Amino acid sequence: MAFELAYAFCFLLLLLHLPFPTTAQTNKNIPLGSSLTADNSSFWASPSGEFAFGFQEIGRNSFLLAIWFNKIPERTIVWSANGNNLVAKGSKVELTADGQFRLNDAAIGKQIWVADFAGTGVSYAAMLDTGNFVLANRSSINLWESFDQPTDTILPLQTLNQTSTLFARYTATNYSKGRFRFALQPDGDLLLYTTHFPLDSANTIYWSTDTAGSGYQVIFNLSGSIYLTARNRSILHMISNSTVSTQDFYQRATLDYDGVLRHYVYPKSTGSSAAGWLKAWTSLSFIPPNICMTILQEKGGGACGYNSICRHDQGTICRCPPGYSFINPDDVLKGCKKNFISQSCDAASPETDHFYFQEMQNTDWPKSEYEKFEVVTEDWCRQACLADCFCAVANFRNGQCWLKGSPLLNGTPLMV
């Protein structure tokens, strides 16, 4: 239970005395009948070797079919096929003699993913230097390509069309679908929104270009700029205007697991413009500017989950208030849980003497209130919260008192 003073102070009500080695196949074309086995030791590389298609081990004996940057130590993944269904060691992805491209899980003996495309006629596959993996016919016309089925990342020369969607992964190391989406709607509006997780349905829009009726395509050009165009190719909205060259830097735009779309660059080993840059991914730009202040939901966990506090400082930082701890430290967006027993609502045995107020400065949980009182004093507000078994937080400002209950929503530092 928290209490905010007129000068942006708050107190949290807590229970007293709490006991609290690799082999690369670099052929340009991958013929029918080819396959890869999930053992983290082979892949299909692009002609330059900058991208690779194959399996990466995620955790113990669990493999992800993916595309990654192949010339950097991090082997950063830019596309994956089976984030929701990792496969066991020994599983196989195969380009069959009749042109089907499918992934079979050795553990259950069943197909768990297939490249879905209309028609037949696949003659070969190829891992291209753009980072695009394609299935093509004899005329080199692409019948299927990973660029048309993005996961959380787009690359230079890749476009997003109307109905295209990027989905954030669940955590930094869990590639299943997470809580956030970046989508170009059929009406042309470009959005970032939360979902009714674990469902895919939209919950709250927290960023938009407001281009319904005119937005047509998101383009990531070879100069490294990312923008939304109209059908006539005019630029409607600049998402990221790159200041570095794709010749000297690897580049990607990724919807990270925290719901922020970031434009990253990584210096290549050659090129004068890359001199002096740290050999790591650096964020050039990101949207929204402050996700903690942008996501204010009436339903759902918000930017950091229930009962949490979100702070923006060179990225999203989630923490728990005093007396609370993360439900899962490996999944901080799941929110926080109480480390004490909640106050009983049994009138015959009031427990007000068992709780105390924890002072917190410049903190609020907007849209968590269930009661409001006016023309009252700070002490009256404090006692009202203490006597109310539903109250977890009380805010007081200018003679007004808000009582807030669990779970607490949209925890953020106040701008003072």
C-alpha positions in Angstrom: 0.0 0.0 0.0 1.6 3.3 -1.1 1.0 6.9 -0.2 1.9 9.9 -2.4 2.3 13.3 -0.9 1.5 16.6 -2.6 5.2 16.9 -3.5 5.3 13.6 -5.4 5.9 11.3 -2.4 4.5 7.9 -1.8 4.4 5.3 0.9 4.0 1.5 0.3 2.0 -0.4 2.9 3.8 -3.5 3.9 3.5 -6.2 6.6 5.6 -5.6 9.6 8.3 -8.2 10.6 8.4 -10.1 7.4 10.4 -13.3 7.4 11.1 -12.6 4.1 33.3 -26.4 -34.2 31.3 -25.7 -37.4 31.1 -27.0 -41.1 29.7 -24.5 -43.6 28.2 -25.4 -47.0 28.7 -22.2 -49.1 27.1 -23.3 -52.4 24.9 -20.6 -53.9 22.1 -23.0 -54.7 20.9 -25.8 -52.4 19.6 -28.7 -54.5 16.6 -30.8 -53.9 17.2 -33.7 -51.5 19.5 -31.5 -49.3 19.0 -31.5 -45.5 20.5 -30.2 -42.2 20.4 -32.0 -38.9 20.0 -30.2 -35.6 23.4 -30.7 -34.0 24.8 -27.1 -34.0 27.7 -28.2 -36.4 26.5 -27.4 -39.9 24.7 -24.7 -41.8 24.1 -23.2 -45.3 26.0 -19.9 -45.6 25.4 -17.1 -48.1 28.0 -16.7 -50.8 29.8 -14.0 -48.8 29.5 -15.9 -45.6 27.8 -13.0 -43.9 24.5 -14.9 -43.2 23.8 -18.5 -42.4 20.8 -20.7 -42.3 20.7 -23.7 -39.9 20.1 -24.7 -36.3 21.1 -22.9 -33.2 20.9 -24.6 -29.8 18.7 -22.6 -27.4 19.1 -24.1 -23.9 20.0 -27.7 -23.5 19.1 -30.1 -26.4 16.6 -27.6 -27.9 17.2 -26.3 -31.3 15.9 -23.3 -33.3 15.8 -23.3 -37.1 17.1 -19.8 -37.9 19.0 -17.3 -40.0 21.8 -15.3 -38.3 24.7 -12.9 -38.9 27.5 -15.4 -39.4 30.6 -13.2 -39.3 30.2 -11.9 -35.7 30.8 -13.8 -32.5 27.2 -13.3 -31.3 25.7 -15.0 -34.3 22.7 -12.7 -33.8 19.4 -14.3 -35.1 17.3 -12.3 -37.5 14.6 -14.9 -38.4 13.4 -18.2 -37.0 10.9 -20.9 -38.0 10.0 -22.6 -34.8 10.3 -20.2 -31.9 7.1 -21.7 -30.3 8.2 -25.3 -30.9 11.9 -25.9 -30.4 13.1 -29.3 -31.7 15.3 -32.0 -30.2 18.9 -32.8 -31.3 18.8 -35.0 -34.4 15.8 -33.2 -35.9 16.0 -32.5 -39.6 15.1 -29.7 -42.0 14.8 -31.1 -45.5 14.3 -29.8 -49.1 12.5 -32.8 -50.5 12.8 -34.2 -54.0 9.3 -32.8 -54.8 10.2 -29.3 -53.5 8.7 -29.3 -50.0 10.8 -27.6 -47.3 9.9 -28.9 -43.9 11.1 -29.4 -40.4 10.6 -32.7 -38.5 11.1 -33.1 -34.8 13.1 -36.2 -34.0 11.6 -36.4 -30.5 8.0 -36.9 -31.6 8.6 -38.0 -35.2 6.3 -35.4 -36.6 6.5 -32.4 -38.9 6.3 -29.1 -36.9 6.9 -26.5 -39.6 6.7 -26.3 -43.4 7.4 -23.4 -45.8 3.9 -22.6 -46.9 3.5 -21.4 -50.5 1.0 -21.8 -53.3 1.8 -24.1 -56.2 4.8 -26.3 -57.0 7.9 -26.1 -59.0 10.7 -25.5 -56.5 14.0 -26.4 -58.0 16.5 -25.2 -55.4 16.9 -23.1 -52.2 19.4 -20.4 -51.5 20.8 -18.4 -48.6 21.3 -14.9 -50.1 23.8 -12.2 -49.0 20.9 -10.0 -48.1 19.9 -12.3 -45.3 16.9 -13.6 -47.3 16.5 -17.4 -47.6 14.5 -18.3 -50.7 12.9 -21.3 -52.5 13.0 -20.7 -56.2 12.0 -22.3 -59.5 14.1 -23.0 -62.6 13.6 -19.4 -63.8 15.0 -18.2 -60.4 11.6 -16.8 -59.4 11.2 -16.9 -55.7 8.2 -19.0 -54.6 8.8 -18.5 -50.9 11.2 -16.2 -49.0 12.0 -15.5 -45.4 11.7 -11.8 -46.1 8.0 -12.3 -46.6 7.6 -14.1 -43.3 9.5 -11.9 -40.8 9.7 -12.7 -37.1 11.1 -9.9 -34.9 13.6 -8.3 -37.3 13.9 -6.6 -40.7 17.1 -6.1 -42.7 18.3 -3.6 -45.4 16.4 -4.2 -48.7 13.6 -5.8 -46.8 10.1 -4.3 -46.9 6.9 -4.7 -44.8 3.7 -4.6 -46.7 0.1 -4.0 -45.5 -0.8 -6.9 -43.1 2.9 -7.6 -42.3 3.7 -7.9 -38.6 6.8 -8.2 -36.5 6.4 -9.9 -33.1 8.6 -9.5 -30.1 10.1 -12.6 -28.7 9.0 -13.6 -25.2 12.3 -12.9 -23.5 15.9 -12.2 -24.6 16.5 -16.0 -24.8 13.0 -17.3 -25.5 12.1 -17.0 -29.2 8.4 -17.8 -28.8 5.9 -15.0 -29.5 5.9 -12.4 -26.8 3.7 -9.5 -25.7 4.3 -6.8 -28.4 3.7 -6.3 -32.1 4.8 -3.9 -34.9 2.3 -4.0 -37.7 1.4 -2.2 -40.9 -2.4 -2.5 -40.9 -4.5 -3.2 -44.0 -5.7 0.5 -43.8 -2.1 1.8 -43.9 -1.7 2.8 -40.3 1.7 1.7 -38.8 1.3 0.6 -35.1 3.1 -0.7 -32.1 0.6 -2.4 -29.7 0.4 -4.8 -26.8 -1.5 -8.1 -27.1 -3.9 -9.9 -24.8 -1.0 -12.3 -24.0 -0.9 -15.2 -24.5 -3.4 -14.5 -27.3 -2.3 -12.6 -30.4 -5.3 -10.2 -30.4 -4.5 -6.5 -30.0 -4.8 -4.9 -26.6 -3.4 -1.3 -26.5 -1.9 0.8 -29.2 1.1 2.7 -27.8 2.6 4.2 -31.0 1.2 5.1 -34.3 2.0 7.0 -37.5 -1.7 8.0 -37.9 -1.5 7.1 -41.6 -4.8 5.2 -42.1 -5.8 5.6 -45.7 -2.3 6.4 -47.0 0.4 4.1 -45.6 1.5 1.5 -48.0 4.9 0.0 -47.3 7.7 0.1 -44.8 11.1 0.2 -46.5 14.6 -0.5 -45.1 16.8 0.9 -47.8 20.4 0.1 -48.7 21.5 3.5 -47.1 20.2 2.2 -43.8 17.1 4.4 -43.5 13.7 3.0 -42.5 10.6 4.8 -43.5 6.9 4.4 -44.3 5.8 5.3 -47.9 2.6 6.0 -49.7 1.6 4.0 -52.8 3.3 6.7 -54.9 6.6 6.0 -53.0 6.6 9.4 -51.2 7.8 9.2 -47.6 5.0 9.6 -45.1 7.0 8.9 -41.9 10.7 8.5 -41.2 11.2 5.7 -38.6 15.0 5.8 -38.5 17.4 8.0 -40.6 20.7 6.2 -40.6 23.9 8.1 -40.4 26.2 5.0 -41.1 26.8 3.0 -44.2 25.5 -0.5 -44.8 28.9 -1.1 -46.6 30.8 -0.7 -43.3 28.1 -1.7 -40.8 25.8 -4.7 -40.4 22.3 -3.3 -39.7 19.0 -4.6 -38.4 15.8 -3.2 -36.9 14.4 -5.5 -34.2 11.2 -5.4 -32.1 12.9 -6.3 -28.8 11.2 -8.4 -26.1 10.5 -5.2 -24.1 8.3 -3.7 -26.9 10.8 -1.2 -28.2 11.7 -1.1 -32.0 15.4 -0.5 -32.2 17.7 0.2 -35.2 21.0 -1.5 -34.5 24.4 -1.3 -36.2 27.5 -3.4 -35.9 30.9 -2.4 -37.4 32.3 -4.8 -40.0 36.0 -5.6 -39.9 36.7 -3.3 -42.9 35.8 0.2 -43.8 37.2 3.5 -42.6 33.8 4.8 -41.3 33.7 1.9 -38.8 37.0 2.8 -37.2 36.7 3.5 -33.5 33.4 1.8 -33.1 32.9 -0.9 -30.4 32.6 -4.4 -31.8 29.0 -4.8 -30.6 25.5 -3.9 -31.5 24.7 -0.2 -31.0 21.3 1.3 -31.1 21.1 4.3 -33.5 17.4 5.1 -32.7 14.4 3.6 -31.2 10.6 4.0 -30.8 8.8 4.9 -28.7 11.2 7.3 -26.9 10.1 6.2 -23.4 7.9 3.1 -23.3 7.4 3.4 -19.6 5.5 6.6 -20.1 3.9 5.5 -23.4 2.1 2.3 -22.3 -0.7 3.2 -19.9 -3.2 0.3 -20.0 -6.5 -0.2 -18.2 -6.1 -3.9 -18.8 -2.9 -5.9 -19.1 0.6 -5.8 -17.5 1.9 -2.7 -19.3 5.6 -2.3 -20.0 6.9 -4.3 -17.0 4.0 -6.5 -15.8 1.7 -6.2 -12.8 2.9 -4.7 -9.5 6.1 -3.4 -11.1 7.9 -0.1 -11.7 9.2 0.7 -15.2 12.1 3.1 -15.7 13.7 4.2 -18.9 17.4 4.7 -18.8 19.3 3.7 -22.0 16.7 1.0 -22.2 13.8 -0.4 -20.2 14.5 -1.2 -16.6 11.9 -3.2 -14.7 12.0 -3.4 -10.9 9.8 -4.4 -8.0 8.7 -2.0 -5.2 9.8 -2.8 -1.6 8.2 -5.9 -0.2 7.7 -7.4 -3.7 9.9 -9.6 -5.9 9.8 -10.8 -9.5 7.5 -13.8 -10.1 10.2 -15.1 -12.5 13.6 -13.3 -12.5 14.2 -14.7 -16.0 11.0 -13.2 -17.2 10.8 -9.8 -15.5 7.8 -8.7 -17.7 5.7 -11.2 -15.9 5.6 -8.7 -13.0 6.1 -8.8 -9.3 4.5 -10.7 -6.4 4.0 -9.8 -2.7 6.5 -11.2 -0.2 3.9 -10.9 2.6 0.4 -12.0 3.4 -2.3 -9.5 2.3 -4.4 -7.8 4.9 -7.5 -9.8 5.9 -11.0 -8.4 5.2 -12.4 -10.1 8.3 -13.9 -7.2 10.3 -13.8 -9.3 13.5 -10.0 -9.4 13.4 -8.6 -6.1 12.0 -4.9 -6.2 11.2 -4.0 -2.6 10.8 -1.3 -2.9 13.5 0.5 -5.5 11.4 1.2 -3.1 8.5 3.3 0.0 7.9 3.8 2.6 5.2 6.9 2.5 3.0 7.8 5.9 1.7 8.6 6.1 -2.0 9.4 9.2 -4.0 8.1 10.2 -7.4 6.3 6.9 -8.1 2.8 6.2 -9.4 0.6 3.4 -10.7 -1.8 5.2 -13.1 -5.2 3.6 -13.8 -5.0 1.3 -10.7 -7.4 3.4 -8.6 -10.8 2.1 -7.5 -11.8 5.0 -5.2 -11.3 8.7 -5.0 -11.9 11.2 -2.2 -11.7 15.0 -2.3 -11.1 17.7 0.3 -9.3 15.4 2.7 -6.1 15.6 4.6 -3.0 13.5 4.1 -3.5 11.7 7.4 -7.1 10.9 6.5 -6.0 9.4 3.2 -3.3 7.4 4.9 -5.7 6.0 7.5 -8.4 5.3 4.8 -5.9 3.1 3.0 -4.7 1.4 6.1 -8.3 0.5 7.1 -9.2 -0.7 3.7 -8.3 -4.4 3.1 -8.4 -3.9 -0.7 -6.0 -0.9 -0.7 -2.4 -1.5 -1.9 -1.5 2.1 -2.8 -2.8 5.5 -1.8 -1.9 8.7 -3.6 -2.5 12.1 -2.1 -2.2 15.3 -4.0 -3.7 18.8 -3.4 -6.4 17.5 -1.0 -7.3 14.6 -3.2 -6.9 10.9 -2.3 -6.8 7.9 -4.6 -6.9 4.4 -3.3 -5.4 1.7 -5.6 -5.7 -2.0 -5.4 -3.8 -5.1 -6.6 -2.7 -5.9 -9.1 -1.0 -2.5 -9.6 -0.8 -1.2 -13.2 1.6 0.9 -15.2 4.1 1.6 -12.4 6.3 4.6 -13.4 8.4 7.3 -11.9 6.6 10.6 -11.9 8.0 13.5 -14.0 8.8 16.2 -11.4 
